[in-house]
Amino acid sequence: MVTHLEAALEEDISAHNGSFLPRFVSTGSVVIDLPMRVLKLPDRGTDAIAYSSGTVVGGGFNVVSAAARQGTRVALASPLGTGPNSAQVRNALSAEGIETLFDEMVGDTGLCIALVEPSGERTFVTTLGVEAEPQPEDLQALRLYPGDYLYVSGYDLAYPTSGPVLVPWLETIGTDVVVVMDTSPIVNEIEVEVLRKVLSRVDVLTMNRREARLLGDQLGVRDWTELGQLLAPNRLVVRRTGEHGCEILRTGNGGSVTVPAYPVEPVDTTGAGDAHTGVLVAALMDGQNIFAAAERANAAAALTATRQGPATCPTRAEIDEFMAQCSQGRPQISGWY
């Protein structure tokens, strides 16, 4: 069912004589996060004392809020429910100016417990809710427009209730829409056939080092740069390398290029990868080349890692200020575009 927001979007396009500001449209499921700080992960069958500061909105919210804070037009195409968790999600989306494109479902949003170690490393345990139950009729009714960027998470491709719904729909998306896939930490739980289908349509693939290794093992690829062979020519592959920054590969254009990190003392890395993705895409949508976009994404990830919580991506102005402070002596990255 097309919501009133979709109808308003049609009116907006007509009022501007067919011109349209592209959107970052996310199918990534949003959950409630319960971060718990622990001195170390408990061994199997043991206990650990944890410290929590309460629930926050996380999951797919981390990416969409990161993009929205750059001034990008953002919309969520993922189910929300009728319960208190979903109400908390709705309030957070509204505060960031993010549109919701689907009508609510009966039920509630799931919960993710994040165990955060002193190093900032995190481990997750998640219960699924309505966010993992996209409806085929909602996706089929969703209007995407030329220039839109569509974000897909490996989490949702792996879930048994959402993967079989999302994959056939993704195969119908026109080439005038840019498809961005974040592999997620459970990429190894996505069926090989599904991965090959989705990757053949992906325009921008992003992952961290561990996820790249898992994806390579799943597909029988020894080096992450060989993953580009599974994408169409002239597509982007981004491997986030934490304290080293990120590496970028354009398929069919030779080797990778490293964009160095901005050194910081990490406090919590929970939302750093999502901030990187959201800011990277927002910069690309703003017309920046991939190297400039990666510079901003690295800066955003660095700042995010110095803050407690998952959805702590800095604003556009904060990134500008941080990059200006760090500009002296920073190498200029160049190469193919």
C-alpha positions in Angstrom: 0.0 0.0 0.0 1.4 3.4 -1.0 1.3 5.8 2.0 0.3 9.4 2.1 4.0 10.3 2.0 4.3 8.5 -1.3 1.3 10.5 -2.6 2.8 13.7 -1.4 6.0 12.8 -3.2 4.1 12.5 -6.5 2.7 15.9 -5.9 6.1 17.3 -5.1 7.5 16.0 -8.4 4.6 17.4 -10.4 4.9 20.8 -8.7 8.6 21.0 -9.8 7.9 20.1 -13.4 9.3 16.6 -13.1 12.5 17.6 -11.3 13.3 15.6 -8.2 15.8 15.6 -5.4 17.2 12.1 -5.2 16.6 10.2 -2.0 18.6 7.7 0.0 16.0 5.0 0.4 16.8 2.3 2.9 15.3 -1.2 3.3 17.6 -1.8 6.3 15.7 -3.0 9.3 15.7 -0.7 12.3 15.8 -2.1 15.8 16.1 -1.0 19.4 19.6 -1.3 20.8 20.5 -2.0 24.4 24.2 -1.3 24.7 25.9 -3.0 27.6 29.5 -2.2 28.6 31.5 -5.2 29.8 35.1 -5.6 30.9 35.3 -8.8 28.8 32.9 -11.1 27.1 31.7 -13.9 29.4 32.9 -17.4 28.7 30.2 -20.0 27.8 28.1 -20.9 30.9 29.5 -18.0 33.0 28.2 -14.5 34.0 29.5 -11.0 33.5 28.6 -7.7 35.1 27.4 -5.1 32.5 26.6 -1.4 32.6 23.8 0.0 30.4 22.6 3.5 29.8 19.2 2.4 28.5 17.7 1.7 25.1 18.5 3.6 21.9 17.3 3.3 18.3 19.9 1.4 16.2 20.3 -1.2 13.4 19.3 0.4 10.1 18.7 3.7 11.9 22.5 4.2 12.2 22.9 4.5 8.4 19.8 6.6 7.6 20.5 9.1 10.4 24.2 9.4 9.2 23.0 10.3 5.7 20.3 12.6 7.0 22.8 14.6 9.1 24.6 15.4 5.9 21.5 17.2 4.5 20.5 14.3 2.3 16.8 13.5 1.7 16.3 10.1 3.4 13.4 7.6 3.5 12.9 4.3 5.3 11.3 1.4 3.3 11.3 -1.1 6.2 8.3 -2.2 8.4 7.5 -0.5 11.7 5.0 -1.9 14.2 2.4 -0.7 16.7 4.2 -1.4 19.9 6.3 0.9 22.2 9.6 0.0 20.5 8.2 1.1 17.1 7.0 4.3 18.7 10.5 5.0 19.9 11.8 4.3 16.4 9.2 6.6 14.8 10.1 9.4 17.1 13.8 9.1 16.3 13.1 9.0 12.6 10.9 12.1 12.8 13.6 14.0 14.8 16.1 13.3 12.0 13.6 14.4 9.3 13.5 10.8 7.8 10.3 9.8 5.9 8.7 6.4 6.5 7.3 4.9 3.4 5.3 1.9 4.7 2.1 1.7 6.8 2.5 0.2 10.2 2.1 -3.6 10.9 0.6 -5.2 14.0 3.5 -6.2 16.3 6.7 -4.5 17.5 10.3 -3.7 16.6 13.0 -6.2 17.7 15.8 -5.7 20.2 19.6 -5.9 19.8 21.8 -6.3 22.8 25.3 -4.9 22.1 28.1 -6.0 24.4 30.8 -3.3 24.2 34.4 -4.2 25.4 36.9 -1.5 26.7 38.6 -1.5 23.3 35.3 -0.4 21.7 34.8 -3.8 20.0 31.2 -5.0 20.1 29.3 -8.2 20.0 25.6 -8.5 19.2 22.6 -10.7 20.2 19.3 -9.8 18.3 15.7 -10.7 18.6 13.7 -10.1 15.4 10.4 -8.2 15.2 8.3 -6.7 12.4 11.3 -5.1 10.8 12.3 -8.6 9.6 8.9 -9.1 7.8 8.8 -6.9 4.7 5.6 -7.4 2.7 5.9 -8.1 -1.0 2.9 -5.8 -1.8 4.6 -2.9 0.0 7.8 -3.3 -1.9 6.0 -3.7 -5.2 4.0 -0.4 -4.6 7.2 1.5 -3.7 8.1 4.1 -6.3 11.8 4.6 -6.9 13.0 7.4 -9.2 16.0 8.0 -11.4 19.0 9.0 -9.2 17.7 7.5 -6.0 20.1 5.4 -4.0 18.7 2.2 -2.6 20.4 0.7 0.5 20.2 -3.0 1.3 21.7 -4.7 4.3 23.1 -8.2 4.5 21.2 -8.7 7.7 17.9 -8.5 5.9 19.1 -10.8 3.0 20.1 -13.4 5.6 16.9 -13.4 7.7 14.6 -16.2 6.5 11.5 -13.9 6.7 12.9 -11.0 4.7 15.6 -12.4 2.3 13.1 -14.3 0.1 11.0 -11.2 -0.2 13.7 -8.7 -0.9 15.8 -10.6 -3.4 13.2 -11.0 -6.2 12.2 -7.4 -5.7 15.8 -6.2 -6.1 16.0 -8.0 -9.4 13.3 -5.7 -10.7 15.0 -2.4 -9.8 16.0 -0.4 -12.8 19.5 0.6 -13.6 18.7 4.3 -13.1 18.6 3.5 -9.3 22.0 3.1 -7.5 22.0 0.0 -5.3 24.2 0.0 -2.3 24.8 -3.2 -0.3 26.4 -3.3 3.2 27.3 -7.0 3.7 26.8 -7.0 7.5 28.6 -9.3 10.0 26.3 -12.3 9.1 27.1 -12.2 5.4 28.2 -15.8 5.7 24.6 -16.8 6.5 23.4 -15.6 3.2 22.9 -18.4 0.6 25.5 -18.4 -2.1 22.9 -18.2 -4.9 21.3 -15.2 -3.2 24.7 -13.5 -2.9 25.5 -14.0 -6.6 22.1 -12.7 -7.7 22.3 -9.6 -5.5 25.9 -8.8 -6.2 25.3 -8.8 -10.0 22.9 -5.9 -9.4 24.9 -4.0 -6.7 26.6 -0.7 -7.7 28.3 0.0 -4.4 29.5 -2.8 -2.1 30.8 -1.9 1.3 32.1 -4.1 4.1 34.8 -4.3 6.8 37.8 -6.7 6.8 36.1 -9.5 8.6 33.0 -9.3 6.4 35.2 -9.3 3.3 36.9 -12.5 4.5 33.6 -14.1 5.3 32.2 -13.1 1.9 35.2 -14.4 0.1 35.0 -17.7 1.9 31.3 -18.0 1.1 32.0 -17.4 -2.6 35.3 -19.2 -2.9 37.3 -16.0 -3.4 40.8 -15.7 -1.8 41.4 -12.0 -2.0 38.8 -9.2 -1.4 39.8 -7.5 -4.6 38.6 -10.5 -6.6 35.0 -9.9 -5.3 34.8 -7.1 -7.9 34.6 -9.8 -10.5 31.1 -10.7 -9.2 29.9 -7.2 -9.9 29.2 -5.5 -13.2 32.0 -3.3 -14.7 32.6 0.2 -13.3 31.1 -0.6 -9.9 32.6 0.4 -6.5 33.8 -2.0 -3.8 34.8 -0.4 -0.4 36.6 -2.3 2.3 36.7 -0.5 5.6 39.9 -1.2 7.5 39.3 0.4 10.8 42.3 2.3 12.1 43.8 2.2 8.6 40.9 3.9 6.8 39.4 2.2 3.8 40.4 0.7 0.4 38.5 1.3 -2.7 38.2 -0.7 -5.9 36.4 0.2 -9.1 35.6 -3.0 -11.0 37.4 -3.3 -14.3 39.9 -0.5 -13.4 42.9 -2.3 -11.9 44.0 -2.3 -8.3 42.7 -0.8 -5.1 43.4 2.6 -3.7 43.9 3.2 0.1 42.3 6.3 1.8 44.0 6.7 5.2 42.1 7.0 8.4 41.9 9.9 10.8 43.7 8.8 14.0 41.5 8.9 17.1 41.2 7.1 20.5 38.1 4.9 20.0 35.5 4.7 22.8 32.7 2.7 21.0 32.9 1.5 17.4 29.3 0.3 17.3 28.1 2.8 14.7 31.4 3.6 13.0 30.9 1.4 10.0 27.3 2.6 9.5 28.4 6.2 9.8 31.0 5.5 7.1 28.5 4.1 4.7 25.9 6.8 5.3 28.3 9.6 4.8 30.0 7.9 1.8 26.7 7.6 0.0 25.6 11.1 1.0 28.8 12.5 -0.5 28.4 10.5 -3.7 24.8 11.8 -4.0 26.2 15.3 -3.5 28.3 14.9 -6.6 31.7 14.3 -4.9 34.1 11.8 -6.4 34.8 8.5 -4.6 38.0 9.7 -3.0 36.5 12.8 -1.6 33.5 10.8 -0.5 35.8 8.2 1.2 37.7 11.0 3.0 34.5 12.3 4.5 33.4 8.8 5.4 36.7 8.1 7.2 36.3 11.4 9.1 32.8 10.5 10.1 33.7 7.0 11.2 36.6 8.4 13.3 34.4 10.9 15.1 31.7 8.4 15.6 34.2 6.0 17.3 34.9 8.7 19.9 31.3 8.8 21.0 29.2 6.4 23.1 26.3 4.7 21.3 25.3 3.4 17.9 23.7 6.4 16.1 26.3 9.1 16.9 27.4 10.1 13.4 28.5 13.8 13.2 26.7 16.4 11.2 28.0 17.8 7.9 29.3 20.9 9.7 31.1 18.8 12.4 32.8 16.7 9.7 33.9 19.9 7.8 35.4 21.3 11.0 37.2 18.1 11.9 38.6 17.7 8.4 39.8 21.3 8.4 41.6 20.7 11.8 43.3 17.6 10.4 44.2 18.9 6.9 47.8 19.9 7.5 50.1 17.1 6.3 47.2 14.9 5.1 48.1 13.2 1.8 46.1 14.0 -1.4 44.4 10.8 -2.8 44.0 10.5 -6.5 43.5 7.9 -9.2 40.7 6.7 -11.4 37.3 8.2 -11.0 
